[in-house]
Every structure is written in C-alpha cells, then in structure tokens.
Amino acid sequence: MDPQLAARSRDKARLRSGIWEADVSPILAPAGGPDERPSIPLHLLVVHHESGVVLDMDIKPLDDYVAGFREHFVQVLDKLGQMPEQLLFANRRTEMVFAPIVAHSVVC
C-alpha cells in the first residue's frame, strides 16, 4: 500500500463516528460504449451502521478497483473529517480491498 495513503488513514485528528459498513460489489448491468466490449463495474458503498445513512459511494472498472477504492475511501475520511470506530465488511472482496488500510490505521 502507498505509504502516503497509509499515513493519511492513520490521522488521529479525525472524529470517531461509530460503526461503518463497507461493500464492494458488482453492478449487474454491463457498462461500455457502443464500440467497446461490455464490462461489469464494481461499486463501493460506505454506510453508517446505526443510522443507515450512506456516507459515500463510488464506481470503478474491474481492472483497477483495488487501488482506486482504497484512495477513494481515504478521500472520504479526509472529506468527512471522521473515521469509524469499527469497519464491517460485507464480503471477502471488500475485506481484501480494505485490509491494508485497517492494518495501518486505528480503524479496527
């Protein structure tokens, strides 16, 4: 994982805001232009567990989603000025995407 990204995810100045849920899942509708081969993109959904409020979402192509979602999540932390006390993963794909962030930050 990019050391600068890891350092940004460790920023202890952020407020704690409970438990968050994260999900990286395929969008079950092919994407692409008329002259392109269709592909299935992935979406990231970050939700506040207790309230159900959607904190952020993003869409990335299948070929570059891991690094893209990691960077996007740290941008969400920066934008909100908050971080979860705990981050719950919807599936193993999501856990794999966020494992380095969780390992290098105070999020557990």
C-alpha positions in Angstrom: 0.0 0.0 0.0 1.2 3.5 -0.8 2.9 4.9 2.4 1.3 8.3 2.0 -2.1 6.7 1.7 -1.4 4.7 4.9 -0.2 7.8 6.7 -3.4 9.7 5.8 -5.6 6.8 7.0 -3.8 7.0 10.4 -4.7 10.6 11.0 -5.8 10.6 14.7 -7.3 14.1 14.4 -10.5 12.7 12.9 -13.6 12.4 15.0 -14.8 8.9 15.7 -18.3 8.2 14.3 -19.4 4.7 15.3 -19.5 1.7 13.2 -19.4 1.9 9.4 -20.2 -0.8 6.8 -18.4 -1.1 3.5 -19.4 -3.2 0.5 -17.6 -3.7 -2.8 -20.0 -5.5 -5.2 -20.5 -5.8 -9.0 -23.1 -3.7 -10.7 -25.2 -6.2 -12.6 -25.5 -4.1 -15.7 -22.8 -4.1 -18.4 -21.1 -0.8 -19.0 -19.2 0.5 -22.0 -19.7 2.4 -25.2 -21.2 1.1 -28.4 -17.8 0.1 -29.9 -16.4 -1.2 -26.6 -16.5 -4.7 -25.1 -19.1 -4.6 -22.2 -17.7 -4.9 -18.7 -19.1 -5.3 -15.2 -18.0 -2.4 -13.0 -17.8 -2.6 -9.2 -19.3 -0.1 -6.8 -18.3 0.9 -3.3 -20.9 1.7 -0.7 -20.0 3.1 2.7 -22.9 3.3 5.2 -23.1 4.4 8.8 -24.3 1.2 10.6 -26.5 2.7 13.3 -28.3 5.3 11.2 -28.2 3.7 7.7 -27.0 6.9 6.2 -25.0 6.4 3.1 -21.7 8.2 3.7 -20.3 7.7 0.2 -20.3 5.6 -2.9 -18.1 5.2 -6.0 -17.9 3.1 -9.1 -14.6 1.7 -10.6 -13.8 -0.6 -13.5 -13.0 -4.2 -12.7 -9.4 -3.9 -13.9 -8.4 -1.1 -11.4 -10.8 -1.2 -8.5 -8.5 -2.1 -5.6 -6.2 0.9 -5.6 -9.0 3.1 -6.7 -11.3 2.2 -3.9 -8.5 2.5 -1.3 -7.7 6.0 -2.4 -11.4 6.9 -2.6 -12.0 5.7 1.0 -9.1 7.7 2.4 -10.6 10.7 0.5 -13.9 10.0 2.2 -12.1 10.1 5.6 -10.5 13.4 4.6 -13.8 14.9 3.3 -15.8 13.9 6.4 -13.1 14.6 8.9 -14.2 11.4 10.6 -13.3 7.7 10.8 -15.2 4.7 12.0 -14.6 3.1 15.4 -15.1 -0.2 13.6 -15.4 -1.1 9.9 -17.6 -4.0 8.9 -17.1 -5.8 5.6 -20.0 -7.1 3.5 -17.8 -9.8 1.8 -14.3 -11.1 1.3 -13.7 -8.9 -1.7 -14.4 -5.8 0.4 -12.2 -7.1 3.2 -9.3 -7.6 0.7 -9.6 -4.1 -0.6 -9.6 -2.5 2.9 -7.2 -4.9 4.7 -4.1 -2.7 4.3 -6.0 0.4 5.5 -7.3 -1.4 8.5 -3.8 -2.8 9.3 -2.1 0.6 9.0 -4.7 2.7 10.8 -6.5 2.9 14.1 -9.7 1.6 12.4 -10.3 -2.0 13.5 
